[in-house]
Amino acid sequence: MAVTDQMTPAGNSPQAGTKKKDKTHWLYIMVIAAVVLGAAVGLLAPDLGKALKPLGTGFVALIKMLIAPVIFCTIVLGVGSIAKAATVGKVGGLALLYFITMSTFALAIGLVVGNIIHPGSGLQLEPYESGAKGEENSTVAFLLDMIPGDIPVLPTLVLALLVGFALQSMGKSGEPVLNGIKHIQAVVFRLMMMIMWAAPIGAFGAIAAVVGATGWAAIGSMAILMGAFYVTCALFIVVVLGSLLRLVTGLNIFLLLKYLAREYLLIFSTSSSESALPRLIAKMEHAGVSKPVVGITVPTGYSFNLDGTAIYLTMAALFVSTAMGMPMSLGEQVGLLVFMIIASKGAAGVTGAGLATLAAGLQSHRPELLDGMGVIVGIDKFMSEARALTNFTGNAVATLLIGKWTKEIDMDQAQAVLAGNRPFDENSVEGH
């Protein structure tokens, strides 16, 4: 999968890792500045703020443009990864079953929390067309029409699944096609990265417009969503993952968090759990888990065990639907849950793919809600650290659990390491 391919050079080349960190750092700063500036414009000059809405609409249109390619490539290659992991034996089968179960549970938690707090209530966001003025509408429409249209998501998802299984049934003769799709995916992800550098502009326009229309209510609603998301992720780690870890292995989640403290700092500075992939592999091996289990569970988990991203996807979808004044029915929420279980596997490996997956879920169920995604663009970066930290912790816990279930873990070593009696050798990261 793309995660492993992308992390190999980053893990082996300090210069590559530094370069990626610097780019993410600047993008993060620009998005924060754009959100603050957009909120200030919306509060001080509401009419100007509402007039800037096409900036957010245009950015969302660019994301929509890549929904189908992202979903197609990642699902086709994801089917290949599932088949490959399943052939490994007991370890791969247990890992896949656990990942699917936990992802579904995390998505459901997001829906439950979203229905309890009702984020976005009172915003009453409207599509750009309903608020546009005559002369401005024709010019903006011309500019927006320059962006290629989107492709229906559900047919793309079905086609991707069929193609993936067909290529798997072809065996080695299908490998050249899979390799070709990997190259296409690399191009799509590069386009996504290029589009993400326009996120500050999109965030500025979207935040300015919503604050200009609703004032402080918009800021309060966004703060509620971010706060609820952070609390949900924290409870998920401590209560859900901590309980599983204690029941299965007898290990303490807080000692594990302390053991991974340096990795958390690295993730927080890059807003990506992928930056710590080599270190997680080395630390799990040091904690007593056998190399085969770590080698299968960690890379596969980085693509299929995205607990933080799963919570974010469903909570953000409910936020948009509520803010647009078009709440989803229970049936639509269940349908969204099923769609996200499959499509969320494409949310790994590249900045912005999570937004594309969220847009795909909204488009597949309620296309009219896509106009409200501009607000999410503005606050997405504020929630990226919580997503990354939760994803990372989920994969660390999964590795220990799989090791215990397959009897491929030295529990005495694990307890000694987490207790701090056997410090981690930083030099062991090399080669991972």
Summary of the structure (lengths in Angstrom):
residues: 432
radius of gyration: 21.6
end to end distance: 16.6
largest distance: 73.1
contacts: 1593
relative contact order: 0.19
helix: 84%
strand: 0%
